[in-house]
């Protein structure tokens, strides 16, 4: 490392890609131990680039908000362009700002409230298809219902008939992400023969492209303004006099929102069902709030009266944040906390690590929704909790996800209790999101309501 730069303490150098394989073997454990041992800024030594972990709310704010223009996307999302293209998650600079501005109206508060009935309708149909005493993989079920919801609300598309194929393809993309993160795999992109990991990714991408391009073609042919995200992207571009978005631009945005718009919420709900199954007192308290609605469908108007359910979801996303880490690439040398970090270094900010920091969350591995009263929230710095990121690139669908998460919890819990299947092994898997490695097998039990 250059002697002209003041580096933070950190892990010693190891031959051939440093500590990369230790990181791959147990990413969460690796980052957690590094933060405990070396403090809020530490050097990780993960391979050919310079890698650092930043883990204090003040410094996280510096990177995501105050100095955000000095940072670009990390290598992971650069590589994700292989399947996401130049969508909101991967694009940068003025192009990203323009695309986000065009998509934003689909996520305004009033628009999101109008999606509530669709969310509940899909959840109710799935709920009513379950049978008491059967074992289901709640991870698969939550992936399906959130997939149906995002397709219907944002693209006005019904994808129930293709659920299995889409689910398999999206899972293949998510798993391929870890393969393409291996150093130097970009050299494999140009090989004239198929590479197994890249080949699976390409086949999954092609299957999803067929669906996405068909949705675009149908909408172009109809010329209909349905008031959804797809219509907004088509019309807004034309209003700017640009000649309209190309099919490729539309494809990239729809693919990104289709993947990100259901993957994270599905994982949040899966982990919530698991945690509730392990904490019957918390589950009972949530039921009391839900049962006050009676047997009618919940609506967006009920959200102010579902604060405890929202607190349950917030605490679940603290313990198991669906997006468990953020990476940023420094565009120039920059100073932070008395250290100088070099241009092109990769900065890791881990929601999982920060969310389990006992300075901000005493007894950090305990499931305690009461951390989310207004009084408790006011005691903590803002970036001690950031499941949706922050700054100009905060998740565009954050409000959508909060409403969907609460309404789906209520709809399913009105009828069912979910118990973890005996001997089911629960292990978090750090892919592009935090999934349960072996799914989440749960037994469906009819709820018996008091009174």
C-alpha positions as CSV (number, residue, x, y, z in Angstrom):
1,X,0.0,0.0,0.0
2,X,1.2,3.5,-0.7
3,X,3.0,5.2,2.1
4,X,1.4,8.5,1.2
5,X,-2.0,7.4,2.3
6,X,-3.1,7.0,6.0
7,X,-4.8,3.6,6.2
8,X,-7.0,2.2,9.0
9,X,-6.0,-0.9,10.8
10,X,-7.1,-4.2,9.4
11,X,-6.5,-7.8,8.4
12,X,-3.0,-8.9,7.4
13,X,-2.2,-9.8,3.8
14,X,-2.6,-13.4,2.6
15,X,-1.3,-14.8,-0.7
16,X,-3.5,-15.0,-3.7
17,X,-6.6,-12.8,-3.3
18,X,-6.0,-12.0,0.4
19,X,-8.9,-13.0,2.6
20,X,-11.4,-13.4,-0.3
21,X,-12.1,-17.1,0.3
22,X,-12.6,-16.5,4.1
23,X,-15.1,-13.8,3.1
24,X,-16.9,-16.1,0.7
25,X,-17.1,-18.9,3.2
26,X,-18.9,-16.8,5.9
27,X,-19.4,-13.2,4.7
28,X,-21.5,-12.1,7.7
29,X,-19.1,-13.7,10.3
30,X,-16.1,-12.3,8.5
31,X,-17.4,-8.7,8.4
32,X,-18.8,-8.9,12.0
33,X,-15.5,-10.1,13.4
34,X,-13.5,-7.5,11.4
35,X,-15.7,-4.7,12.9
36,X,-15.3,-6.1,16.4
37,X,-11.6,-6.4,16.2
38,X,-10.6,-3.3,14.3
39,X,-13.4,-0.8,14.9
40,X,-15.6,1.3,12.7
41,X,-13.2,1.6,9.7
42,X,-10.9,-1.3,8.8
43,X,-8.9,-2.7,5.9
44,X,-10.2,-6.1,4.7
45,X,-7.6,-7.3,2.2
46,X,-10.0,-9.2,-0.1
47,X,-7.9,-9.4,-3.3
48,X,-6.6,-7.3,-6.1
49,X,-8.5,-4.1,-5.1
50,X,-8.4,-2.2,-1.8
51,X,-11.4,-3.2,0.4
52,X,-12.5,-1.4,3.5
53,X,-15.4,-1.9,5.9
54,X,-17.1,1.2,7.3
55,X,-19.4,0.6,10.3
56,X,-20.5,3.8,12.1
57,X,-23.7,5.7,11.4
58,X,-21.8,9.0,11.0
59,X,-19.4,7.5,8.5
60,X,-22.1,5.6,6.6
61,X,-24.0,8.9,6.2
62,X,-20.8,10.5,4.8
63,X,-20.6,7.8,2.1
64,X,-24.3,7.5,1.3
65,X,-25.3,11.1,1.7
66,X,-22.7,13.8,2.4
67,X,-20.1,12.7,-0.1
68,X,-22.3,10.5,-2.3
69,X,-21.0,12.1,-5.5
70,X,-17.5,10.8,-4.7
71,X,-18.8,7.2,-4.9
72,X,-19.9,4.9,-7.7
73,X,-21.4,1.4,-7.6
74,X,-19.2,-1.4,-6.3
75,X,-17.9,-4.2,-8.5
76,X,-20.9,-6.5,-7.6
77,X,-23.5,-4.2,-9.2
78,X,-21.2,-3.4,-12.1
79,X,-21.1,-7.1,-12.8
80,X,-24.8,-7.4,-12.3
81,X,-25.2,-5.5,-15.5
82,X,-24.8,-8.9,-17.2
83,X,-28.4,-9.6,-16.3
84,X,-29.9,-6.2,-15.2
85,X,-28.4,-4.0,-17.8
86,X,-28.6,-0.3,-17.1
87,X,-31.6,-0.3,-14.7
88,X,-32.1,1.8,-11.6
89,X,-30.0,-0.5,-9.5
90,X,-26.9,-0.5,-11.7
91,X,-27.0,2.8,-13.7
92,X,-25.1,5.8,-12.5
93,X,-24.7,9.6,-12.9
94,X,-27.1,11.7,-15.0
95,X,-28.6,8.7,-16.7
96,X,-29.6,7.2,-13.3
97,X,-31.0,10.5,-12.1
98,X,-33.1,10.9,-15.2
99,X,-34.5,7.3,-15.1
100,X,-35.3,7.6,-11.4
101,X,-37.1,10.9,-12.0
102,X,-39.3,9.2,-14.6
103,X,-40.0,6.2,-12.4
104,X,-40.7,8.2,-9.2
105,X,-44.4,9.0,-9.9
106,X,-45.3,5.3,-9.8
107,X,-44.1,5.3,-6.2
108,X,-45.8,8.4,-4.9
109,X,-47.8,8.0,-1.7
110,X,-51.3,8.1,-3.3
111,X,-50.3,5.8,-6.1
112,X,-48.9,3.2,-3.6
113,X,-52.0,3.4,-1.5
114,X,-54.0,2.4,-4.7
115,X,-51.9,-0.8,-4.9
116,X,-53.1,-2.0,-1.5
117,X,-56.2,-3.8,-2.7
118,X,-54.2,-5.8,-5.3
119,X,-51.7,-6.8,-2.7
120,X,-54.4,-8.1,-0.3
121,X,-56.3,-9.8,-3.1
122,X,-53.3,-11.9,-4.2
123,X,-52.4,-12.7,-0.5
124,X,-56.0,-13.7,0.2
125,X,-56.1,-16.1,-2.8
126,X,-52.9,-17.7,-1.7
127,X,-54.0,-17.9,1.9
128,X,-57.2,-19.6,1.0
129,X,-55.4,-22.2,-1.1
130,X,-53.5,-23.5,2.0
131,X,-54.8,-26.4,4.1
132,X,-54.4,-26.9,7.8
133,X,-51.8,-29.4,8.8
134,X,-49.8,-29.3,5.6
135,X,-46.1,-28.3,5.3
136,X,-45.2,-25.5,2.9
137,X,-42.0,-23.7,2.0
138,X,-43.0,-20.2,3.1
139,X,-39.9,-18.8,1.3
140,X,-41.3,-20.1,-2.0
141,X,-44.8,-18.9,-1.2
142,X,-43.7,-15.4,-0.3
143,X,-41.6,-15.3,-3.5
144,X,-44.6,-16.2,-5.6
145,X,-47.1,-13.8,-4.0
146,X,-44.7,-10.8,-4.1
147,X,-43.8,-11.7,-7.7
148,X,-47.5,-11.6,-8.7
149,X,-48.0,-8.3,-6.9
150,X,-45.1,-6.4,-8.5
151,X,-46.0,-7.7,-12.0
152,X,-49.7,-6.6,-11.6
153,X,-49.2,-3.3,-9.8
154,X,-46.3,-1.9,-11.8
155,X,-46.7,-3.6,-15.2
156,X,-50.4,-4.7,-15.2
157,X,-49.3,-8.2,-16.1
158,X,-50.6,-11.5,-14.8
159,X,-47.7,-13.9,-14.4
160,X,-49.3,-16.7,-12.4
161,X,-49.2,-19.1,-15.3
162,X,-45.4,-18.7,-15.5
163,X,-44.7,-18.7,-11.8
164,X,-42.6,-21.8,-11.7
165,X,-40.4,-20.9,-14.7
166,X,-40.0,-17.3,-13.5
167,X,-39.1,-18.4,-10.0
168,X,-36.5,-20.8,-11.2
169,X,-35.0,-18.2,-13.5
170,X,-34.9,-15.5,-10.8
171,X,-33.3,-17.9,-8.3
172,X,-30.7,-18.8,-10.9
173,X,-29.8,-15.1,-11.4
174,X,-29.5,-14.6,-7.6
175,X,-27.2,-17.6,-7.2
176,X,-25.2,-16.6,-10.3
177,X,-24.4,-13.3,-8.6
178,X,-21.9,-14.9,-6.2
179,X,-20.1,-16.6,-9.1
180,X,-19.6,-13.5,-11.1
181,X,-18.2,-11.7,-8.0
182,X,-15.1,-14.0,-8.0
183,X,-12.1,-11.9,-9.1
184,X,-11.3,-12.0,-12.8
185,X,-14.5,-13.8,-13.8
186,X,-15.0,-10.9,-16.2
187,X,-12.3,-12.5,-18.3
188,X,-14.6,-15.5,-18.8
189,X,-17.3,-13.4,-20.4
190,X,-15.5,-13.4,-23.8
191,X,-14.6,-17.1,-24.0
192,X,-15.9,-18.8,-27.1
193,X,-17.3,-21.8,-25.1
194,X,-19.9,-21.9,-22.4
195,X,-18.7,-21.6,-18.7
196,X,-21.2,-23.4,-16.4
197,X,-21.9,-20.5,-14.0
198,X,-22.2,-17.9,-16.8
199,X,-24.2,-20.3,-19.0
200,X,-26.8,-20.8,-16.3
201,X,-27.0,-17.0,-15.9
202,X,-27.4,-16.5,-19.6
203,X,-30.2,-19.1,-19.9
204,X,-32.1,-17.6,-17.0
205,X,-31.7,-14.1,-18.4
206,X,-33.0,-15.3,-21.8
207,X,-36.1,-16.9,-20.3
208,X,-36.9,-13.7,-18.3
209,X,-36.3,-11.6,-21.4
210,X,-39.0,-13.4,-23.3
211,X,-41.5,-12.5,-20.6
212,X,-40.3,-8.9,-20.2
213,X,-40.2,-8.1,-24.0
214,X,-43.7,-9.7,-24.4
215,X,-45.1,-7.3,-21.8
216,X,-43.4,-4.4,-23.5
217,X,-44.7,-5.5,-27.0
218,X,-48.2,-5.9,-25.7
219,X,-48.3,-2.5,-24.2
220,X,-46.7,-0.8,-27.2
221,X,-49.3,-2.4,-29.4
222,X,-52.2,-1.3,-27.3
223,X,-50.9,2.2,-26.8
224,X,-53.0,2.3,-23.6
225,X,-52.1,4.4,-20.6
226,X,-52.9,2.2,-17.6
227,X,-51.3,4.6,-15.1
228,X,-48.7,2.0,-14.0
229,X,-44.9,2.2,-14.0
230,X,-44.6,0.9,-17.6
231,X,-47.0,3.5,-18.9
232,X,-45.2,6.2,-17.1
233,X,-41.8,5.2,-18.5
234,X,-43.2,5.1,-22.0
235,X,-45.1,8.4,-21.8
236,X,-42.6,10.4,-19.8
237,X,-39.8,9.9,-22.3
238,X,-42.0,11.0,-25.2
239,X,-43.0,14.1,-23.3
240,X,-39.3,15.1,-23.1
241,X,-39.1,14.9,-26.8
242,X,-36.5,12.1,-26.9
243,X,-38.5,9.8,-29.2
244,X,-39.4,7.4,-26.4
245,X,-37.4,4.8,-24.5
246,X,-36.0,1.9,-26.5
247,X,-37.2,-1.6,-25.8
248,X,-33.8,-2.3,-24.3
249,X,-34.0,0.6,-21.8
250,X,-37.5,-0.5,-20.9
251,X,-36.3,-4.1,-20.5
252,X,-33.5,-3.0,-18.1
253,X,-35.8,-1.0,-15.9
254,X,-38.6,-3.7,-15.8
255,X,-36.1,-6.5,-15.1
256,X,-34.5,-4.5,-12.3
257,X,-37.8,-3.7,-10.6
258,X,-39.2,-7.1,-11.2
259,X,-36.3,-8.7,-9.4
260,X,-35.7,-6.2,-6.7
261,X,-39.4,-5.4,-6.2
262,X,-40.3,-8.8,-5.0
263,X,-37.0,-10.5,-3.9
264,X,-36.4,-8.3,-0.9
265,X,-39.9,-8.2,0.4
266,X,-40.3,-11.9,0.1
267,X,-37.2,-12.5,2.1
268,X,-38.3,-10.0,4.8
269,X,-41.6,-11.8,5.1
270,X,-40.0,-15.2,5.2
271,X,-37.7,-14.2,8.1
272,X,-40.6,-12.5,9.9
273,X,-42.7,-15.7,9.8
274,X,-39.7,-17.6,11.2
275,X,-39.1,-15.2,14.0
276,X,-42.8,-15.1,15.0
277,X,-42.8,-18.9,15.1
278,X,-40.0,-18.8,17.7
279,X,-41.6,-16.0,19.8
280,X,-45.2,-16.9,20.6
281,X,-45.7,-13.9,23.0
282,X,-44.8,-11.5,20.2
283,X,-46.9,-13.4,17.8
284,X,-49.9,-13.2,20.2
285,X,-49.5,-9.5,20.6
286,X,-49.5,-9.0,16.9
287,X,-52.6,-11.1,16.6
288,X,-54.4,-8.9,19.1
289,X,-53.8,-5.8,16.9
290,X,-54.8,-7.7,13.8
291,X,-58.0,-9.1,15.3
292,X,-59.2,-5.6,16.1
293,X,-59.8,-5.3,12.3
294,X,-62.3,-8.1,12.4
295,X,-62.6,-10.5,9.5
296,X,-62.6,-7.9,6.7
297,X,-59.7,-7.3,4.3
298,X,-57.1,-4.9,5.6
299,X,-56.6,-1.7,3.5
300,X,-54.0,1.0,3.2
301,X,-56.2,3.1,5.5
302,X,-55.6,0.6,8.3
303,X,-51.9,1.1,8.4
304,X,-51.9,3.8,11.1
305,X,-53.7,1.2,13.4
306,X,-51.2,-1.6,12.6
307,X,-48.1,0.0,14.3
308,X,-47.1,-3.1,16.2
309,X,-47.2,-5.3,13.1
310,X,-45.0,-2.7,11.4
311,X,-42.6,-2.8,14.4
312,X,-42.4,-6.6,14.1
313,X,-41.5,-6.2,10.4
314,X,-38.9,-3.5,11.3
315,X,-37.3,-5.7,13.9
316,X,-37.2,-8.7,11.5
317,X,-35.4,-6.5,8.9
318,X,-33.0,-5.5,11.6
319,X,-32.1,-9.1,12.4
320,X,-32.2,-10.3,8.9
321,X,-31.9,-7.4,6.5
322,X,-32.9,-8.5,3.0
323,X,-30.2,-6.3,1.5
324,X,-27.4,-7.2,3.9
325,X,-24.5,-5.2,2.4
326,X,-23.8,-2.2,0.2
327,X,-20.6,-1.6,-1.8
328,X,-19.3,1.6,-3.1
329,X,-16.3,2.5,-5.2
330,X,-14.4,5.6,-4.4
331,X,-13.9,7.8,-7.4
332,X,-11.1,9.9,-5.8
333,X,-9.0,9.7,-2.6
334,X,-11.1,10.7,0.3
335,X,-10.6,11.4,4.0
336,X,-12.9,9.9,6.7
337,X,-12.4,9.7,10.5
338,X,-8.7,10.8,10.1
339,X,-7.9,8.1,7.5
340,X,-7.3,8.6,3.8
341,X,-8.7,5.9,1.6
342,X,-7.6,5.7,-2.1
343,X,-9.4,6.2,-5.3
344,X,-10.9,3.0,-6.7
345,X,-11.0,1.3,-3.3
346,X,-14.2,-0.6,-2.5
347,X,-16.1,0.4,0.6
348,X,-18.3,-2.1,2.3
349,X,-21.2,-0.9,4.4
350,X,-23.1,-3.9,5.9
351,X,-26.6,-3.5,7.2
352,X,-26.2,-6.8,9.0
353,X,-23.2,-5.7,10.9
354,X,-24.5,-2.3,11.8
355,X,-28.0,-3.6,12.7
356,X,-26.3,-6.0,15.2
357,X,-24.1,-3.4,16.8
358,X,-24.7,-3.4,20.6
359,X,-23.9,0.3,20.9
360,X,-27.2,1.0,19.1
361,X,-29.1,-2.2,19.8
362,X,-28.4,-3.7,23.2
363,X,-28.7,-7.5,23.2
364,X,-28.5,-7.2,19.4
365,X,-29.5,-10.8,18.6
366,X,-32.7,-10.7,20.6
367,X,-36.0,-10.3,18.6
368,X,-37.7,-7.3,20.3
369,X,-40.2,-5.2,18.3
370,X,-40.3,-2.7,21.2
371,X,-37.1,-1.2,19.9
372,X,-39.3,0.5,17.3
373,X,-41.4,2.8,19.5
374,X,-40.9,6.5,18.6
375,X,-39.0,7.0,21.9
376,X,-36.5,4.3,21.2
377,X,-36.0,5.3,17.5
378,X,-35.2,8.9,18.7
379,X,-32.3,7.6,20.8
380,X,-30.4,6.2,17.9
381,X,-28.5,7.8,15.0
382,X,-30.3,7.6,11.7
383,X,-27.9,5.3,9.9
384,X,-27.8,2.7,12.7
385,X,-30.7,1.2,10.7
386,X,-30.9,1.4,6.9
387,X,-32.5,-1.7,5.4
388,X,-33.3,0.3,2.2
389,X,-30.0,2.1,1.9
390,X,-29.9,5.9,2.0
391,X,-29.2,9.1,0.2
392,X,-30.0,9.8,-3.5
393,X,-30.0,6.0,-4.2
394,X,-32.3,5.0,-1.4
395,X,-34.6,2.2,-2.6
396,X,-37.3,3.8,-4.8
397,X,-39.8,1.2,-3.6
398,X,-39.3,1.6,0.2
399,X,-42.9,2.9,0.9
400,X,-44.3,0.2,-1.4
401,X,-42.3,-2.5,0.5
402,X,-43.4,-1.3,3.9
403,X,-47.1,-1.3,2.9
404,X,-46.9,-4.6,1.2
405,X,-45.1,-6.2,4.1
406,X,-47.6,-5.1,6.7
407,X,-50.7,-5.9,4.6
408,X,-49.4,-9.4,3.7
409,X,-48.6,-10.2,7.3
410,X,-52.1,-9.2,8.4
411,X,-53.9,-11.0,5.6
412,X,-52.1,-14.3,6.2
413,X,-52.2,-14.0,10.0
414,X,-56.0,-13.4,10.0
415,X,-56.4,-17.1,9.1
416,X,-53.2,-19.0,9.8
417,X,-50.4,-19.6,12.3
418,X,-47.1,-20.9,10.9
419,X,-44.9,-23.2,12.9
420,X,-41.4,-24.1,11.9
421,X,-41.2,-27.7,10.7
422,X,-39.4,-30.1,13.0
423,X,-35.7,-30.5,12.3
424,X,-35.7,-27.9,9.6
425,X,-32.3,-26.2,9.4
426,X,-32.3,-22.4,9.3
427,X,-29.2,-20.9,7.9
428,X,-28.9,-17.4,6.3
429,X,-27.3,-17.4,2.8
430,X,-25.5,-14.3,1.7
431,X,-26.4,-14.0,-2.0
432,X,-27.3,-10.6,-3.5
433,X,-30.0,-10.8,-0.8
434,X,-30.2,-12.6,2.5
435,X,-32.1,-15.8,1.8
436,X,-32.6,-18.9,4.0
437,X,-30.2,-21.4,2.5
438,X,-32.6,-24.4,2.7
439,X,-35.9,-22.5,2.3
440,X,-38.2,-22.2,5.2
441,X,-40.4,-25.3,5.8
442,X,-43.4,-24.4,8.0
443,X,-46.6,-26.2,9.1
444,X,-49.8,-24.4,8.5
445,X,-52.2,-24.3,11.5
446,X,-55.7,-22.8,11.5
447,X,-55.8,-19.9,14.0
448,X,-58.4,-20.1,16.7
449,X,-59.3,-16.5,17.7
450,X,-60.2,-15.6,21.2
451,X,-63.6,-14.4,21.9
